[in-house]
Amino acid sequence: MNFSLKRLAAYCLDHSSDIDEVLKELERETNLKTLAPQMISGPLQGQLFSLISKMVKPAHVLEIGTFTGYSTICLASGLKEGGTITTIESNVELKHISDKFFVKAGITDQVKQVWGDARKIVPELDGPFDLVLIDAGKKDYSYYYDLIIDKVNPGGLIMVDNVLWSGKVTASKKDNDTTVMDAFNKKIKEDERVDKVMLPIRDGITLIIKK
Ligand SMILES: C[S@@+](CC[C@H](N)C(=O)[O-])C[C@H]1O[C@@H](n2cnc3c(N)ncnc32)[C@H](O)[C@@H]1O
């Protein structure tokens, strides 16, 4: 049987919760006003992040790679009362979009937006975090992971996006970027401090729980 992945994703979305109007508007605006709108998590992955956040009920979330704030809004949806989401982004040209949509989503009190290079910012963060999304600078994933693992509470969840790298991780001959992603995936597989599962959703997401 040959099912189209696109049709399967559409079917999954049709049989998931309805997408919030603010998120629909944010997706439209991201498509209209950014140069690489495909970086947005989008509805299916966003629903997954929302649901996971509601399961974890985190007090503190860390997100590396805000972009226009789509995943930030989804991750904020499960925060405990008084909880916060620290989200890091280097491209200040996106500020007018993310700021506007954090207001529309009613999460300005929860969001701590940090502008700058996450490679310099993450080492300065104290933590502890209950939920982390790594979604920026694919070559830096290993560096972020090493910094973050000690700032995550036991039982805390780290999610890593784009781990399938458009499917190229399965190729026998890999380009440089793919080799880096593949090495990161192998490193997580071998890390005995964590339980993990890699999901073939969108560009691949690995869920990692610290033991
Ligand atoms: C894939 S997008 C994030 C998508 C977002 N999480 C969402 O779901 O809509 C990656 C973002 O990381 C940012 N980025 C890349 N390298 C960075 C770095 N070193 N520090 C901070 N942000 C970075 C990019 O500017 C981009 O906006």
The ligand as a Gaussian input file, in Angstrom:
#p B3LYP/6-31G(d) Opt

LIG

0 1
 C       13.098000      26.465000      12.951000
 S       13.038000      28.084000      13.542000
 C       12.129000      27.922000      15.051000
 C       10.702000      27.629000      14.808000
 C        9.820000      27.840000      16.011000
 N       10.252000      27.030000      17.139000
 C        8.398000      27.507000      15.643000
 O        7.954000      26.420000      15.957000
 O        7.741000      28.290000      14.968000
 C       14.661000      28.361000      14.134000
 C       14.883000      29.765000      14.694000
 O       16.113000      29.744000      15.395000
 C       16.756000      30.986000      15.207000
 N       18.187000      30.782000      15.482000
 C       19.113000      30.137000      14.708000
 N       20.310000      30.143000      15.308000
 C       20.144000      30.785000      16.502000
 C       21.006000      31.102000      17.587000
 N       22.314000      30.754000      17.568000
 N       20.503000      31.772000      18.636000
 C       19.195000      32.111000      18.684000
 N       18.327000      31.848000      17.690000
 C       18.791000      31.179000      16.614000
 C       16.432000      31.355000      13.779000
 O       16.572000      32.757000      13.580000
 C       14.997000      30.848000      13.634000
 O       14.072000      31.878000      13.884000

